[in-house]
Amino acid sequence: MWIIIAILTAIGVICGVLIWVTNKTLPKEPASLAKAQEVSEHLPGMNCGACGFPGCFAYAQALSKDKKVFFSNVCATVLQDNTMLGGIEKSLDLVVDKNAMNKKAVVCCSGDCEKIGTYVGVGTCKSATKILKGFKKCPFGCLGLGDCTHVCPQNAISIDVDRKIAVIDPDKCTGCGLCVKECPRNIIKLIPADSKVVFRCSYDSIRDIPGREKCESGCIHCRRCFKACENEAIIWNKDKQIPEFDLSKCIDCGACIAACPKNVLTKLKVDASKKEKVLTK
């Protein structure tokens, strides 16, 4: 009996010594990995990839090596959450101007584009775009098949059942940019969250593209919005013949919106009483 106890005790001592030796000889955890673990505690853990990294921990590793990555690859979810943002600022010793970095996604299409054919293929915008550049008159018009709705982690995108275009709710949108990457027509843009006016047309070519033309709802390059602005908040892009906006000068007077004969200039946030009829995911 005592022999068995002695053998077990000896085995325990030997194992303890081996563990001690191993602990002393193995390389210590890199400081950057420990920092990454600390930073990851202040990230949402959604692993959506909107920041440009495969997951939140990969993003945390990049931040632990270079905190400037936060400004070039911002996590929109962190920007919307004061607790997470505060943790990131403290962990990385950063000062973040939340308002300056906050973005909203907008669909640069006002809808009502005439169809030139009936599409019966796979029900995605990517598939429809590959067949004669889509089934609508405008080669840049929203096809309304909802590719963007499936990637939005906030359920902020729906389809207007009347105009057959995507509609983004700015109250729900965090500006992650996943819909921007998903849109095969490149008509979803990220704009500053404090924008007062949205230009909802993506046909920025002066001349019609061969085989296609502008829809009846598109910008006609009349410059009325530019002329109506008394604060020089609108810059006229002479190359593309479209308006661009200086937010620092815009006073949200609405003169440009009222002057637009095609209603392609709208408010970023639509009045709840005037919201379009939509079909959610």
PyMOL commands that set and color helices and strands:
alter all, ss='L'
color gray80, all
select helices_A, chain A and resi 2-25+31-40+56-65+69-72+76-80+82-92+98-101+125-129+147-151+178-182+224-228+255-259+272-274
alter helices_A, ss='H'
color red, helices_A
select strands_A, chain A and resi 103-107+157-160+165-168+188-192+197-199+234-237+242-245+265-267+278-279
alter strands_A, ss='S'
color yellow, strands_A
deselect
rebuild
show_as cartoon
